[in-house]
């Protein structure tokens, strides 16, 4: 379908390199295109659906977005309210989506919607939804703390009609497909953080080496150089966990637990590194002129987007069989 036919480890290599872009928004937008809105279509979509949506997306002619989160259901995917009711050979879609990356400019959406009244994990389906259909209203571009170069939209659907052939895979399997899709999303997100974290630590070393306070470089204070050594060690540990998870995934294993662990660690470590390093920049760290302050804002999303830290902990507990049953 226009791709190179390489395995997922190559996507992760690309994601790590995209970390050389000095902002979070651009790698995230690319990530939505290649690792968040398209894996389910690639794996489960019909040949016709792939020709219509996947081919132009791979070519870069279409912008894709992922429609899962809603105003009342973010990480709680089972609680989404958007419906797609089958009428003849069409679905009629009503509801809305929130926090949709690339939503104001997307050509199509990989939409998760309720297609029946059944149990919440078996009543959802994924649908390829062209964004130029009547009844689709892009309400606003959301003003955010960070990731400011990435457009994030609130979108409403009012009696939007889409052909039933736009269904990805089987009806009612959408929740399962989306959980699989999330694994690639979370691993991609972790990979994009590694290079910036290294850059932040190195820039902080360079700055504190030349910045003098009380007659000596800031870096010469043991609390500073010890802390930077600790942070560099944590980044390497995260890289090892990511690469182990990716290797297992490429071999065909379920890596939900390891992907969740990596995502959890990345969310916490990005906050830890940016906060600690910003402190060592002093007043300069509180300006918009330096890289550390930009990533301090951009990376705060890592603990929220694609599943919160708390959701990752619940998933890990489930796989450890220590999560209390309802």
C-alpha positions in Angstrom: 0.0 0.0 0.0 3.0 2.3 -0.5 4.9 1.6 2.6 8.3 -0.1 2.8 7.1 -3.3 4.5 9.5 -2.9 7.4 8.7 -4.1 10.9 7.7 -1.9 13.8 11.2 -1.5 15.1 11.9 0.8 12.2 9.0 3.1 13.3 10.6 3.3 16.7 14.0 4.2 15.1 12.3 7.0 13.2 10.5 8.1 16.4 13.8 8.4 18.3 15.3 10.5 15.5 12.3 12.8 15.4 13.3 13.6 19.0 15.9 15.9 17.4 13.1 18.3 16.5 13.1 20.9 19.3 9.4 20.7 20.1 6.9 18.0 21.0 4.1 18.9 18.7 5.6 17.9 15.3 6.7 14.4 16.3 3.3 13.9 18.0 1.5 14.9 14.7 3.6 12.4 12.7 3.0 9.8 15.4 -0.8 10.1 15.0 -0.4 9.6 11.3 1.8 6.5 11.4 1.3 4.9 14.9 -2.1 6.0 16.3 -4.8 6.4 13.5 -3.6 3.8 11.0 -2.5 0.5 12.7 -6.0 -0.9 13.0 -6.8 0.0 9.4 -3.5 -1.6 8.3 -4.2 -4.8 10.3 -7.9 -5.3 10.0 -9.2 -3.0 7.2 -10.5 -4.3 3.9 -8.5 -4.0 0.7 -10.9 -1.3 -0.6 -10.7 0.6 2.6 -6.9 0.5 2.6 -6.8 1.8 -1.0 -9.2 4.6 -0.2 -7.6 5.8 3.1 -4.3 4.1 3.9 -2.6 4.6 0.5 -3.0 8.4 0.5 -2.2 8.6 4.2 1.1 6.7 3.7 1.9 9.0 0.7 1.3 12.1 2.8 -1.6 13.3 0.7 -4.1 12.7 3.5 -3.9 13.8 7.1 -5.4 11.3 9.6 -6.7 11.8 13.1 -7.8 9.5 15.8 -11.3 10.0 17.3 -11.4 8.2 20.7 -11.4 10.7 23.5 -14.5 12.7 24.5 -15.3 15.5 26.9 -16.5 12.9 29.4 -14.3 9.9 28.4 -10.5 10.2 27.9 -8.5 7.3 29.3 -11.9 5.6 30.2 -12.4 4.4 26.6 -15.3 2.1 27.5 -17.3 5.1 28.6 -17.5 6.9 25.2 -21.0 8.1 24.2 -20.7 8.7 20.4 -23.1 6.4 18.5 -23.1 5.0 15.0 -26.5 3.6 14.3 -26.9 1.3 11.2 -29.6 2.5 8.9 -29.7 0.5 5.6 -26.2 0.5 4.2 -25.1 3.5 6.2 -24.1 4.4 9.8 -25.7 7.6 11.2 -23.2 9.1 13.7 -24.1 11.4 16.6 -21.9 12.7 19.4 -18.6 14.4 19.7 -14.8 14.0 20.2 -12.4 16.1 22.3 -8.6 16.6 22.3 -8.3 15.4 18.6 -4.7 16.0 17.4 -4.6 17.3 13.8 -8.4 17.5 14.1 -8.8 20.9 12.4 -6.9 19.8 9.2 -7.6 16.1 9.0 -8.9 14.5 5.9 -10.3 11.5 7.7 -10.8 10.2 11.2 -10.3 6.7 12.6 -13.5 6.9 14.7 -14.4 4.8 17.7 -18.2 4.7 18.3 -20.9 2.6 19.9 -22.6 0.6 17.2 -24.9 -1.4 19.5 -26.4 -1.4 23.0 -24.3 -4.4 24.2 -21.6 -4.6 26.9 -19.2 -1.6 26.7 -16.2 -3.7 25.6 -18.1 -5.5 22.8 -20.4 -2.7 21.5 -17.9 -0.5 19.8 -16.5 -0.3 16.3 -13.8 1.6 14.4 -14.9 3.5 11.3 -13.0 5.4 8.6 -14.8 8.7 8.6 -14.1 11.3 5.9 -14.0 14.7 7.6 -15.7 16.6 4.8 -19.1 15.0 5.3 -22.2 17.1 6.2 -22.9 17.2 9.9 -19.3 17.3 11.0 -18.6 20.5 13.0 -15.0 21.4 14.0 -16.0 23.5 17.0 -12.6 25.0 18.0 -8.9 24.7 18.1 -8.0 24.2 21.8 -5.5 26.6 23.4 -3.0 24.4 25.4 -0.2 24.7 27.9 2.3 23.0 25.6 2.4 21.2 22.3 1.4 24.6 20.9 2.4 23.9 17.3 0.0 20.9 17.2 -3.6 21.6 16.5 -6.0 20.0 18.9 -9.7 20.1 18.1 -13.1 19.7 19.6 -15.5 18.1 17.1 -19.2 17.4 17.0 -21.2 15.0 14.8 -24.8 15.6 13.9 -26.5 12.9 11.9 -23.4 12.2 9.9 -23.9 9.5 7.3 -21.1 7.2 6.3 -21.2 3.9 4.3 -21.2 0.7 6.3 -18.3 -0.5 4.1 -16.1 2.1 6.0 -16.2 -0.2 9.0 -12.7 -1.4 10.0 -12.7 -5.2 10.5 -15.7 -6.6 12.4 -18.5 -4.7 14.0 -18.2 -4.8 17.8 -14.5 -5.4 17.8 -13.6 -1.7 18.0 -12.5 -1.7 21.6 -10.2 -4.6 21.1 -8.7 -3.1 17.9 -8.2 0.2 19.7 -6.4 -1.4 22.7 -4.0 -3.0 20.2 -3.6 0.3 18.4 -2.8 1.9 21.7 0.3 -0.3 22.2 2.0 1.2 19.1 0.9 4.7 20.2 2.4 4.3 23.6 5.7 2.8 22.4 6.0 5.6 19.8 5.4 8.2 22.5 8.1 6.8 24.7 10.6 6.7 21.8 10.0 10.4 20.9 11.0 11.4 24.5 14.4 9.7 24.7 16.4 12.1 22.4 14.9 15.3 23.9 15.7 14.0 27.4 19.3 13.5 26.5 19.4 16.9 24.9 18.0 18.6 27.9 20.5 17.0 30.2 23.4 17.8 27.9 22.3 21.5 27.5 21.9 21.7 31.3 25.5 20.4 31.7 26.8 22.9 29.2 25.0 25.8 30.9 25.8 24.9 34.5 29.5 24.4 33.5 29.8 28.0 32.3 27.4 29.7 34.7 29.1 30.7 37.9 27.4 31.2 41.3 29.4 32.1 44.5 32.7 31.9 42.7 32.3 28.5 41.1 30.4 26.8 38.2 26.9 25.6 39.2 27.9 22.2 37.8 30.6 21.8 40.5 28.0 21.6 43.2 27.6 17.9 44.1 23.8 18.1 44.3 23.8 19.3 40.6 26.3 16.8 39.0 25.0 13.9 41.1 21.4 14.7 40.1 22.3 14.9 36.4 24.1 11.5 36.6 20.9 10.0 38.2 18.7 11.4 35.4 21.0 10.1 32.7 20.9 6.7 34.3 17.1 6.8 34.3 16.9 7.7 30.6 19.1 4.7 29.8 16.9 2.4 31.8 13.8 3.7 30.0 15.6 3.1 26.6 16.3 -0.5 27.6 12.7 -1.2 28.6 11.4 0.3 25.4 13.8 -1.7 23.2 12.8 -4.9 25.1 9.1 -4.2 24.6 9.6 -3.5 20.9 11.7 -6.6 20.3 8.9 -8.7 21.9 6.2 -6.9 19.9 8.0 -7.5 16.6 8.1 -11.2 17.5 4.3 -11.2 17.8 4.0 -11.1 21.6 1.4 -9.2 23.6 3.4 -6.3 25.2 0.5 -4.5 26.8 2.2 -4.8 30.3 5.7 -3.6 29.1 4.2 -0.9 26.9 2.2 0.4 29.8 5.3 0.3 32.1 7.3 2.2 29.6 4.6 4.8 29.1 4.2 5.2 32.8 8.0 5.6 33.3 8.2 8.0 30.4 5.4 10.2 31.8 7.1 10.4 35.1 10.7 10.7 33.9 9.9 13.6 31.4 8.4 15.5 34.3 11.4 14.7 36.6 14.1 15.6 34.0 12.5 18.8 32.8 11.7 20.0 36.3 15.1 19.1 37.8 17.0 20.6 34.9 14.9 23.8 34.7 15.7 24.4 38.3 19.5 24.4 37.5 18.9 27.0 34.8 17.7 29.4 37.5 15.9 32.5 36.2 16.7 31.6 32.6 14.8 28.4 33.0 11.6 30.4 33.6 11.9 32.2 30.3 10.6 31.0 26.9 14.0 31.4 25.3 15.5 28.1 26.4 14.7 24.5 25.3 14.2 23.2 28.8 11.2 25.5 29.4 9.6 24.4 26.1 9.9 20.7 26.9 8.8 21.4 30.5 5.5 22.5 28.9 5.3 20.0 26.0 6.2 16.9 28.0 3.6 17.5 30.7 1.2 15.8 28.2 3.1 12.5 28.4 1.5 11.6 31.8 -2.0 12.4 30.4 -2.3 11.7 26.6 -2.6 8.2 25.3 -3.7 7.0 28.7 -2.9 8.6 32.0 -0.3 7.4 34.5 -3.2 6.1 36.6 -4.6 4.1 33.7 -1.2 2.6 33.0 -0.9 1.6 36.7 -4.4 -0.1 36.5 -3.3 -2.0 33.3 -0.1 -3.1 35.0 -2.0 -4.3 38.1 -4.4 -6.2 35.9 -1.5 -8.1 34.2 0.0 -8.7 37.6 -3.4 -10.1 38.8 -3.5 -7.7 41.8 -6.2 -5.3 40.6 -9.3 -5.7 42.8 -12.4 -7.0 40.9 -15.5 -4.8 40.8 
